[in-house]
Amino acid sequence: MQRRAAGTRTSARRRITTSTAWTASAVLAFGLLTPVPAEAKPKPTRKELTAQQKKLADEAEKLSEQYNGLRERLRQAQKAAAVAETSADRQKKTLAEVRDRMAKLAADAYKNGPVDPAISFASAGDPQAVLDRSAALNYFASQDNTRIVQLLQTMQGAERARKAAEARASQVRRLTDEAKKKRRELQVKLKKVERQLGTYSSTGSRPGSIPSVNSGGASAKAMGAVRAALSQLGVPYSWGGGTASGPSYGTAQGANIKGFDCSGLTLYAYAQVGISLGHYTGSQYSAGTHVSQSQLKPGDLVFFYSDLHHMGMYIGNGKMVHAPQTGDVVKIAPIAGRPFAGGVRLA
């Protein structure tokens, strides 16, 4: 009886021990499986945000000028395609008239003979396919008909030029769309940083008067351009903004901002004195006489960085007037602090 009681107590102790072990294991497992709260990521400091904003704004200006350059190339490519199309149509019309005459001659001369290039050309639904065969040109050459040979060659050349121009326009259009997409992506990043900084602004304020500038030997036209640029102090920066008439709505981030980008400002300023410039730093860099930094006079265009993605107008005393970057306004600033790439004198 005592042995049975002792056995019962031993079994109970075993059950308690086992239960305690399972409980401890469950607690331990629960502790291991419960996720440890992650440490909050520290917010970037204002200094870090400002550096990030500056970097993004610089990249934005690069993309903006690349886009401006592609827009210029696209306009040129589209113009070339239109000219080539007109030329090809004109040659086709002239050739159609000659073709009708040749059809009659070929039919009369070779009524009962084999089909030769002349008849093939006259009756073909796609005469260009026949013309592409060297036999056609050889035949007409053997007939000593110089006018027809030249006409056929001219038409073939016009058709090739048309296809090449259309291909070029299509390629530039694709590159322009890609640049536009990149700018939109960058715009999102830049706006986010600007919101965090609380610095984004799409409006500017004009000063009460235009500062006087010593001509320093600059021409009357150059000084006229300087006064025109300075008259826009305080106007907002706008991607792609600025025409010969003044501030304009730009593209992408500048779509709702009436203002200037860096090349738009100089385009406007020189348009006021009768000098036409392209809306692109690359084309403006090639528009005049190159001068060194030590030779600069008011009115000279000044370019920065190896890819020329920023520019301004020199006004003397080591300063320029320029449209700096998104969120900023047209202002006067030292030319020092940016890598100088060259100066250009237009007048």
LUMTORZA-744118 format. One record per residue (C-alpha): x, y, z. Coordinates in nm, 2 decimals, decimal comma. Layout:
BEGIN
<node><east>X</east><north>Y</north><up>Z</up></node>
...
This chain:
BEGIN
<node><east>0,00</east><north>0,00</north><up>0,00</up></node>
<node><east>0,28</east><north>0,23</north><up>0,09</up></node>
<node><east>0,47</east><north>0,13</north><up>-0,23</up></node>
<node><east>0,16</east><north>0,22</north><up>-0,44</up></node>
<node><east>0,13</east><north>0,56</north><up>-0,27</up></node>
<node><east>0,50</east><north>0,63</north><up>-0,33</up></node>
<node><east>0,46</east><north>0,53</north><up>-0,70</up></node>
<node><east>0,17</east><north>0,76</north><up>-0,74</up></node>
<node><east>0,36</east><north>1,05</north><up>-0,59</up></node>
<node><east>0,66</east><north>0,98</north><up>-0,82</up></node>
<node><east>0,43</east><north>0,98</north><up>-1,13</up></node>
<node><east>0,27</east><north>1,31</north><up>-1,03</up></node>
<node><east>0,62</east><north>1,46</north><up>-0,99</up></node>
<node><east>0,71</east><north>1,34</north><up>-1,34</up></node>
<node><east>0,39</east><north>1,49</north><up>-1,48</up></node>
<node><east>0,46</east><north>1,82</north><up>-1,31</up></node>
<node><east>0,82</east><north>1,82</north><up>-1,43</up></node>
<node><east>0,72</east><north>1,73</north><up>-1,79</up></node>
<node><east>0,45</east><north>2,00</north><up>-1,79</up></node>
<node><east>0,69</east><north>2,26</north><up>-1,66</up></node>
<node><east>0,94</east><north>2,16</north><up>-1,93</up></node>
<node><east>0,68</east><north>2,20</north><up>-2,20</up></node>
<node><east>0,57</east><north>2,53</north><up>-2,06</up></node>
<node><east>0,93</east><north>2,66</north><up>-2,05</up></node>
<node><east>0,98</east><north>2,54</north><up>-2,40</up></node>
<node><east>0,67</east><north>2,71</north><up>-2,52</up></node>
<node><east>0,76</east><north>3,04</north><up>-2,35</up></node>
<node><east>1,11</east><north>3,02</north><up>-2,50</up></node>
<node><east>0,97</east><north>2,94</north><up>-2,85</up></node>
<node><east>0,72</east><north>3,22</north><up>-2,82</up></node>
<node><east>1,00</east><north>3,46</north><up>-2,73</up></node>
<node><east>1,21</east><north>3,35</north><up>-3,02</up></node>
<node><east>0,92</east><north>3,38</north><up>-3,27</up></node>
<node><east>0,80</east><north>3,72</north><up>-3,15</up></node>
<node><east>0,95</east><north>3,98</north><up>-3,38</up></node>
<node><east>1,18</east><north>4,22</north><up>-3,22</up></node>
<node><east>1,07</east><north>4,58</north><up>-3,30</up></node>
<node><east>1,30</east><north>4,73</north><up>-3,56</up></node>
<node><east>1,48</east><north>5,04</north><up>-3,47</up></node>
<node><east>1,34</east><north>5,35</north><up>-3,65</up></node>
<node><east>1,55</east><north>5,47</north><up>-3,93</up></node>
<node><east>1,69</east><north>5,81</north><up>-3,84</up></node>
<node><east>1,56</east><north>6,10</north><up>-4,04</up></node>
<node><east>1,81</east><north>6,27</north><up>-4,26</up></node>
<node><east>1,95</east><north>6,60</north><up>-4,13</up></node>
<node><east>1,88</east><north>6,93</north><up>-4,30</up></node>
<node><east>2,24</east><north>6,94</north><up>-4,41</up></node>
<node><east>2,20</east><north>6,59</north><up>-4,57</up></node>
<node><east>1,87</east><north>6,69</north><up>-4,74</up></node>
<node><east>2,03</east><north>7,01</north><up>-4,87</up></node>
<node><east>2,32</east><north>6,82</north><up>-5,02</up></node>
<node><east>2,07</east><north>6,57</north><up>-5,17</up></node>
<node><east>1,86</east><north>6,86</north><up>-5,31</up></node>
<node><east>2,17</east><north>7,02</north><up>-5,47</up></node>
<node><east>2,27</east><north>6,69</north><up>-5,63</up></node>
<node><east>1,92</east><north>6,62</north><up>-5,77</up></node>
<node><east>1,88</east><north>6,97</north><up>-5,90</up></node>
<node><east>2,22</east><north>6,94</north><up>-6,08</up></node>
<node><east>2,11</east><north>6,61</north><up>-6,23</up></node>
<node><east>1,78</east><north>6,77</north><up>-6,32</up></node>
<node><east>1,95</east><north>7,06</north><up>-6,51</up></node>
<node><east>2,17</east><north>6,81</north><up>-6,70</up></node>
<node><east>1,86</east><north>6,62</north><up>-6,81</up></node>
<node><east>1,68</east><north>6,95</north><up>-6,89</up></node>
<node><east>1,95</east><north>7,06</north><up>-7,13</up></node>
<node><east>1,98</east><north>6,71</north><up>-7,28</up></node>
<node><east>1,61</east><north>6,73</north><up>-7,34</up></node>
<node><east>1,64</east><north>7,08</north><up>-7,49</up></node>
<node><east>1,91</east><north>6,95</north><up>-7,72</up></node>
<node><east>1,70</east><north>6,66</north><up>-7,83</up></node>
<node><east>1,41</east><north>6,89</north><up>-7,90</up></node>
<node><east>1,63</east><north>7,10</north><up>-8,12</up></node>
<node><east>1,75</east><north>6,78</north><up>-8,30</up></node>
<node><east>1,39</east><north>6,66</north><up>-8,34</up></node>
<node><east>1,28</east><north>6,99</north><up>-8,50</up></node>
<node><east>1,57</east><north>6,97</north><up>-8,74</up></node>
<node><east>1,51</east><north>6,60</north><up>-8,82</up></node>
<node><east>1,14</east><north>6,66</north><up>-8,88</up></node>
<node><east>1,21</east><north>6,96</north><up>-9,10</up></node>
<node><east>1,46</east><north>6,74</north><up>-9,30</up></node>
<node><east>1,20</east><north>6,46</north><up>-9,33</up></node>
<node><east>0,94</east><north>6,71</north><up>-9,46</up></node>
<node><east>1,18</east><north>6,85</north><up>-9,72</up></node>
<node><east>1,28</east><north>6,50</north><up>-9,83</up></node>
<node><east>0,92</east><north>6,39</north><up>-9,85</up></node>
<node><east>0,84</east><north>6,69</north><up>-10,07</up></node>
<node><east>1,14</east><north>6,62</north><up>-10,29</up></node>
<node><east>1,05</east><north>6,25</north><up>-10,33</up></node>
<node><east>0,69</east><north>6,34</north><up>-10,42</up></node>
<node><east>0,80</east><north>6,59</north><up>-10,68</up></node>
<node><east>1,04</east><north>6,34</north><up>-10,84</up></node>
<node><east>0,77</east><north>6,07</north><up>-10,84</up></node>
<node><east>0,53</east><north>6,30</north><up>-11,02</up></node>
<node><east>0,78</east><north>6,39</north><up>-11,28</up></node>
<node><east>0,88</east><north>6,03</north><up>-11,33</up></node>
<node><east>0,51</east><north>5,93</north><up>-11,37</up></node>
<node><east>0,48</east><north>6,16</north><up>-11,66</up></node>
<node><east>0,80</east><north>6,02</north><up>-11,82</up></node>
<node><east>0,68</east><north>5,67</north><up>-11,74</up></node>
<node><east>0,36</east><north>5,72</north><up>-11,94</up></node>
<node><east>0,55</east><north>5,83</north><up>-12,25</up></node>
<node><east>0,80</east><north>5,54</north><up>-12,21</up></node>
<node><east>0,51</east><north>5,29</north><up>-12,19</up></node>
<node><east>0,38</east><north>5,39</north><up>-12,53</up></node>
<node><east>0,73</east><north>5,39</north><up>-12,68</up></node>
<node><east>0,82</east><north>5,05</north><up>-12,53</up></node>
<node><east>0,49</east><north>4,90</north><up>-12,64</up></node>
<node><east>0,53</east><north>5,02</north><up>-13,00</up></node>
<node><east>0,89</east><north>4,91</north><up>-13,03</up></node>
<node><east>0,87</east><north>4,57</north><up>-12,87</up></node>
<node><east>0,51</east><north>4,47</north><up>-12,95</up></node>
<node><east>0,60</east><north>4,11</north><up>-13,03</up></node>
<node><east>0,93</east><north>4,08</north><up>-12,84</up></node>
<node><east>1,02</east><north>3,97</north><up>-12,48</up></node>
<node><east>0,93</east><north>4,18</north><up>-12,19</up></node>
<node><east>1,21</east><north>4,42</north><up>-12,13</up></node>
<node><east>1,29</east><north>4,67</north><up>-11,85</up></node>
<node><east>1,10</east><north>4,95</north><up>-12,01</up></node>
<node><east>0,78</east><north>4,76</north><up>-12,04</up></node>
<node><east>0,82</east><north>4,62</north><up>-11,68</up></node>
<node><east>0,87</east><north>4,97</north><up>-11,56</up></node>
<node><east>0,57</east><north>5,11</north><up>-11,74</up></node>
<node><east>0,33</east><north>4,84</north><up>-11,63</up></node>
<node><east>0,46</east><north>4,76</north><up>-11,28</up></node>
<node><east>0,24</east><north>4,82</north><up>-10,98</up></node>
<node><east>0,55</east><north>4,91</north><up>-10,79</up></node>
<node><east>0,79</east><north>5,08</north><up>-11,03</up></node>
<node><east>1,04</east><north>5,14</north><up>-10,75</up></node>
<node><east>1,09</east><north>4,77</north><up>-10,73</up></node>
<node><east>1,18</east><north>4,76</north><up>-11,10</up></node>
<node><east>1,40</east><north>5,07</north><up>-11,06</up></node>
<node><east>1,60</east><north>4,90</north><up>-10,79</up></node>
<node><east>1,72</east><north>4,64</north><up>-11,05</up></node>
<node><east>2,03</east><north>4,75</north><up>-11,22</up></node>
<node><east>1,90</east><north>4,61</north><up>-11,55</up></node>
<node><east>1,65</east><north>4,90</north><up>-11,57</up></node>
<node><east>1,92</east><north>5,16</north><up>-11,55</up></node>
<node><east>2,14</east><north>4,97</north><up>-11,79</up></node>
<node><east>1,86</east><north>4,95</north><up>-12,04</up></node>
<node><east>1,78</east><north>5,32</north><up>-12,03</up></node>
<node><east>2,16</east><north>5,40</north><up>-12,05</up></node>
<node><east>2,19</east><north>5,18</north><up>-12,36</up></node>
<node><east>1,92</east><north>5,39</north><up>-12,52</up></node>
<node><east>2,14</east><north>5,69</north><up>-12,47</up></node>
<node><east>1,85</east><north>5,87</north><up>-12,30</up></node>
<node><east>2,05</east><north>6,07</north><up>-12,04</up></node>
<node><east>1,75</east><north>6,26</north><up>-11,92</up></node>
<node><east>1,56</east><north>5,95</north><up>-11,82</up></node>
<node><east>1,87</east><north>5,79</north><up>-11,65</up></node>
<node><east>1,93</east><north>6,11</north><up>-11,45</up></node>
<node><east>1,57</east><north>6,13</north><up>-11,35</up></node>
<node><east>1,56</east><north>5,77</north><up>-11,23</up></node>
<node><east>1,88</east><north>5,82</north><up>-11,03</up></node>
<node><east>1,74</east><north>6,14</north><up>-10,88</up></node>
<node><east>1,42</east><north>5,97</north><up>-10,78</up></node>
<node><east>1,61</east><north>5,68</north><up>-10,62</up></node>
<node><east>1,83</east><north>5,93</north><up>-10,43</up></node>
<node><east>1,52</east><north>6,13</north><up>-10,32</up></node>
<node><east>1,35</east><north>5,81</north><up>-10,20</up></node>
<node><east>1,66</east><north>5,70</north><up>-10,00</up></node>
<node><east>1,69</east><north>6,05</north><up>-9,85</up></node>
<node><east>1,32</east><north>6,04</north><up>-9,75</up></node>
<node><east>1,36</east><north>5,70</north><up>-9,57</up></node>
<node><east>1,68</east><north>5,81</north><up>-9,40</up></node>
<node><east>1,52</east><north>6,13</north><up>-9,28</up></node>
<node><east>1,22</east><north>5,95</north><up>-9,15</up></node>
<node><east>1,44</east><north>5,70</north><up>-8,97</up></node>
<node><east>1,64</east><north>5,97</north><up>-8,81</up></node>
<node><east>1,33</east><north>6,16</north><up>-8,69</up></node>
<node><east>1,19</east><north>5,84</north><up>-8,54</up></node>
<node><east>1,52</east><north>5,77</north><up>-8,36</up></node>
<node><east>1,54</east><north>6,12</north><up>-8,22</up></node>
<node><east>1,17</east><north>6,11</north><up>-8,11</up></node>
<node><east>1,25</east><north>5,78</north><up>-7,92</up></node>
<node><east>1,55</east><north>5,94</north><up>-7,75</up></node>
<node><east>1,33</east><north>6,25</north><up>-7,66</up></node>
<node><east>1,06</east><north>6,03</north><up>-7,50</up></node>
<node><east>1,33</east><north>5,85</north><up>-7,30</up></node>
<node><east>1,48</east><north>6,18</north><up>-7,17</up></node>
<node><east>1,13</east><north>6,30</north><up>-7,08</up></node>
<node><east>1,06</east><north>5,98</north><up>-6,88</up></node>
<node><east>1,39</east><north>6,02</north><up>-6,69</up></node>
<node><east>1,31</east><north>6,38</north><up>-6,61</up></node>
<node><east>0,97</east><north>6,28</north><up>-6,47</up></node>
<node><east>1,13</east><north>6,01</north><up>-6,25</up></node>
<node><east>1,39</east><north>6,26</north><up>-6,12</up></node>
<node><east>1,11</east><north>6,52</north><up>-6,07</up></node>
<node><east>0,94</east><north>6,29</north><up>-5,82</up></node>
<node><east>1,26</east><north>6,25</north><up>-5,62</up></node>
<node><east>1,34</east><north>6,62</north><up>-5,62</up></node>
<node><east>0,99</east><north>6,72</north><up>-5,51</up></node>
<node><east>1,01</east><north>6,48</north><up>-5,22</up></node>
<node><east>1,33</east><north>6,63</north><up>-5,09</up></node>
<node><east>1,20</east><north>6,98</north><up>-5,14</up></node>
<node><east>0,89</east><north>6,90</north><up>-4,94</up></node>
<node><east>1,10</east><north>6,77</north><up>-4,66</up></node>
<node><east>1,31</east><north>7,09</north><up>-4,67</up></node>
<node><east>1,00</east><north>7,31</north><up>-4,72</up></node>
<node><east>1,19</east><north>7,51</north><up>-4,98</up></node>
<node><east>1,00</east><north>7,45</north><up>-5,30</up></node>
<node><east>0,86</east><north>7,76</north><up>-5,45</up></node>
<node><east>0,71</east><north>7,82</north><up>-5,79</up></node>
<node><east>0,68</east><north>8,20</north><up>-5,76</up></node>
<node><east>0,94</east><north>8,47</north><up>-5,76</up></node>
<node><east>0,96</east><north>8,84</north><up>-5,68</up></node>
<node><east>1,10</east><north>9,11</north><up>-5,89</up></node>
<node><east>1,34</east><north>9,37</north><up>-5,74</up></node>
<node><east>1,25</east><north>9,74</north><up>-5,76</up></node>
<node><east>1,52</east><north>9,83</north><up>-6,00</up></node>
<node><east>1,78</east><north>9,69</north><up>-6,24</up></node>
<node><east>2,13</east><north>9,72</north><up>-6,12</up></node>
<node><east>2,37</east><north>9,93</north><up>-6,33</up></node>
<node><east>2,64</east><north>9,75</north><up>-6,52</up></node>
<node><east>2,97</east><north>9,90</north><up>-6,65</up></node>
<node><east>3,00</east><north>9,82</north><up>-7,01</up></node>
<node><east>3,37</east><north>9,73</north><up>-6,98</up></node>
<node><east>3,42</east><north>9,78</north><up>-7,35</up></node>
<node><east>3,12</east><north>9,56</north><up>-7,45</up></node>
<node><east>2,92</east><north>9,64</north><up>-7,76</up></node>
<node><east>2,59</east><north>9,82</north><up>-7,75</up></node>
<node><east>2,41</east><north>9,50</north><up>-7,85</up></node>
<node><east>2,58</east><north>9,30</north><up>-7,57</up></node>
<node><east>2,47</east><north>9,56</north><up>-7,32</up></node>
<node><east>2,12</east><north>9,55</north><up>-7,45</up></node>
<node><east>2,12</east><north>9,18</north><up>-7,39</up></node>
<node><east>2,25</east><north>9,23</north><up>-7,04</up></node>
<node><east>1,97</east><north>9,48</north><up>-6,96</up></node>
<node><east>1,71</east><north>9,24</north><up>-7,10</up></node>
<node><east>1,84</east><north>8,95</north><up>-6,88</up></node>
<node><east>1,86</east><north>9,17</north><up>-6,57</up></node>
<node><east>1,50</east><north>9,28</north><up>-6,63</up></node>
<node><east>1,40</east><north>8,92</north><up>-6,55</up></node>
<node><east>1,55</east><north>8,91</north><up>-6,20</up></node>
<node><east>1,32</east><north>8,72</north><up>-5,97</up></node>
<node><east>1,14</east><north>8,53</north><up>-6,24</up></node>
<node><east>1,11</east><north>8,16</north><up>-6,14</up></node>
<node><east>1,32</east><north>7,88</north><up>-6,29</up></node>
<node><east>1,12</east><north>7,66</north><up>-6,52</up></node>
<node><east>1,24</east><north>7,34</north><up>-6,69</up></node>
<node><east>1,23</east><north>7,42</north><up>-7,06</up></node>
<node><east>1,09</east><north>7,76</north><up>-7,00</up></node>
<node><east>1,17</east><north>8,08</north><up>-7,19</up></node>
<node><east>1,11</east><north>8,20</north><up>-7,55</up></node>
<node><east>1,22</east><north>8,50</north><up>-7,75</up></node>
<node><east>0,90</east><north>8,67</north><up>-7,62</up></node>
<node><east>0,98</east><north>8,62</north><up>-7,25</up></node>
<node><east>0,90</east><north>8,37</north><up>-6,97</up></node>
<node><east>0,69</east><north>8,07</north><up>-7,07</up></node>
<node><east>0,55</east><north>7,75</north><up>-6,92</up></node>
<node><east>0,81</east><north>7,47</north><up>-6,95</up></node>
<node><east>0,79</east><north>7,10</north><up>-6,95</up></node>
<node><east>0,78</east><north>6,82</north><up>-6,68</up></node>
<node><east>0,83</east><north>7,00</north><up>-6,35</up></node>
<node><east>0,82</east><north>7,33</north><up>-6,53</up></node>
<node><east>0,48</east><north>7,26</north><up>-6,69</up></node>
<node><east>0,30</east><north>7,47</north><up>-6,43</up></node>
<node><east>0,57</east><north>7,73</north><up>-6,38</up></node>
<node><east>0,61</east><north>8,04</north><up>-6,61</up></node>
<node><east>0,97</east><north>8,12</north><up>-6,62</up></node>
<node><east>1,31</east><north>8,04</north><up>-6,77</up></node>
<node><east>1,57</east><north>7,77</north><up>-6,76</up></node>
<node><east>1,94</east><north>7,87</north><up>-6,81</up></node>
<node><east>1,95</east><north>7,87</north><up>-7,19</up></node>
<node><east>1,59</east><north>8,00</north><up>-7,22</up></node>
<node><east>1,70</east><north>8,32</north><up>-7,03</up></node>
<node><east>1,99</east><north>8,39</north><up>-7,26</up></node>
<node><east>1,78</east><north>8,31</north><up>-7,57</up></node>
<node><east>1,53</east><north>8,57</north><up>-7,46</up></node>
<node><east>1,79</east><north>8,83</north><up>-7,37</up></node>
<node><east>1,97</east><north>8,82</north><up>-7,71</up></node>
<node><east>1,64</east><north>8,80</north><up>-7,90</up></node>
<node><east>1,57</east><north>9,15</north><up>-7,77</up></node>
<node><east>1,87</east><north>9,28</north><up>-7,97</up></node>
<node><east>1,79</east><north>9,08</north><up>-8,28</up></node>
<node><east>2,02</east><north>8,78</north><up>-8,23</up></node>
<node><east>1,85</east><north>8,44</north><up>-8,26</up></node>
<node><east>1,97</east><north>8,15</north><up>-8,05</up></node>
<node><east>1,86</east><north>7,79</north><up>-8,00</up></node>
<node><east>1,71</east><north>7,68</north><up>-7,68</up></node>
<node><east>2,00</east><north>7,46</north><up>-7,59</up></node>
<node><east>2,34</east><north>7,52</north><up>-7,42</up></node>
<node><east>2,52</east><north>7,31</north><up>-7,68</up></node>
<node><east>2,39</east><north>7,52</north><up>-7,98</up></node>
<node><east>2,46</east><north>7,85</north><up>-7,79</up></node>
<node><east>2,81</east><north>7,74</north><up>-7,72</up></node>
<node><east>2,87</east><north>7,71</north><up>-8,10</up></node>
<node><east>2,69</east><north>8,04</north><up>-8,18</up></node>
<node><east>2,98</east><north>8,29</north><up>-8,15</up></node>
<node><east>3,34</east><north>8,36</north><up>-8,09</up></node>
<node><east>3,51</east><north>8,17</north><up>-7,80</up></node>
<node><east>3,68</east><north>8,38</north><up>-7,53</up></node>
<node><east>3,88</east><north>8,28</north><up>-7,22</up></node>
<node><east>3,77</east><north>8,37</north><up>-6,87</up></node>
<node><east>4,02</east><north>8,65</north><up>-6,85</up></node>
<node><east>3,88</east><north>8,80</north><up>-7,17</up></node>
<node><east>3,51</east><north>8,81</north><up>-7,06</up></node>
<node><east>3,31</east><north>9,12</north><up>-7,11</up></node>
<node><east>2,95</east><north>9,20</north><up>-7,01</up></node>
<node><east>2,71</east><north>9,02</north><up>-7,24</up></node>
<node><east>2,93</east><north>8,72</north><up>-7,30</up></node>
<node><east>2,78</east><north>8,38</north><up>-7,24</up></node>
<node><east>2,95</east><north>8,17</north><up>-6,98</up></node>
<node><east>2,93</east><north>7,79</north><up>-6,97</up></node>
<node><east>3,00</east><north>7,55</north><up>-6,69</up></node>
<node><east>3,08</east><north>7,18</north><up>-6,66</up></node>
<node><east>3,23</east><north>6,95</north><up>-6,92</up></node>
<node><east>2,89</east><north>6,87</north><up>-7,07</up></node>
<node><east>2,79</east><north>7,24</north><up>-7,07</up></node>
<node><east>2,47</east><north>7,17</north><up>-6,87</up></node>
<node><east>2,46</east><north>7,51</north><up>-6,71</up></node>
<node><east>2,52</east><north>7,86</north><up>-6,84</up></node>
<node><east>2,46</east><north>8,23</north><up>-6,77</up></node>
<node><east>2,54</east><north>8,58</north><up>-6,90</up></node>
<node><east>2,85</east><north>8,76</north><up>-6,77</up></node>
<node><east>2,78</east><north>9,11</north><up>-6,63</up></node>
<node><east>3,13</east><north>9,20</north><up>-6,51</up></node>
<node><east>3,32</east><north>9,19</north><up>-6,18</up></node>
<node><east>3,33</east><north>8,81</north><up>-6,18</up></node>
<node><east>2,95</east><north>8,79</north><up>-6,17</up></node>
<node><east>2,67</east><north>8,66</north><up>-6,40</up></node>
<node><east>2,30</east><north>8,67</north><up>-6,43</up></node>
<node><east>2,15</east><north>8,32</north><up>-6,46</up></node>
<node><east>1,85</east><north>8,09</north><up>-6,40</up></node>
<node><east>2,01</east><north>7,85</north><up>-6,15</up></node>
<node><east>1,78</east><north>7,55</north><up>-6,08</up></node>
<node><east>1,43</east><north>7,43</north><up>-6,00</up></node>
<node><east>1,28</east><north>7,60</north><up>-5,70</up></node>
<node><east>1,50</east><north>7,91</north><up>-5,75</up></node>
<node><east>1,47</east><north>8,23</north><up>-5,95</up></node>
<node><east>1,67</east><north>8,44</north><up>-6,20</up></node>
<node><east>1,95</east><north>8,60</north><up>-6,00</up></node>
<node><east>2,30</east><north>8,75</north><up>-6,00</up></node>
<node><east>2,57</east><north>8,52</north><up>-5,88</up></node>
<node><east>2,95</east><north>8,48</north><up>-5,89</up></node>
<node><east>3,09</east><north>8,27</north><up>-6,17</up></node>
<node><east>3,33</east><north>8,12</north><up>-5,93</up></node>
<node><east>3,23</east><north>7,79</north><up>-5,76</up></node>
<node><east>3,14</east><north>7,61</north><up>-6,08</up></node>
<node><east>3,39</east><north>7,45</north><up>-6,32</up></node>
<node><east>3,42</east><north>7,71</north><up>-6,60</up></node>
<node><east>3,40</east><north>7,55</north><up>-6,95</up></node>
<node><east>3,42</east><north>7,85</north><up>-7,17</up></node>
<node><east>3,29</east><north>8,19</north><up>-7,28</up></node>
<node><east>3,12</east><north>8,29</north><up>-7,60</up></node>
<node><east>3,09</east><north>8,64</north><up>-7,75</up></node>
<node><east>2,79</east><north>8,70</north><up>-7,97</up></node>
<node><east>2,81</east><north>9,07</north><up>-8,03</up></node>
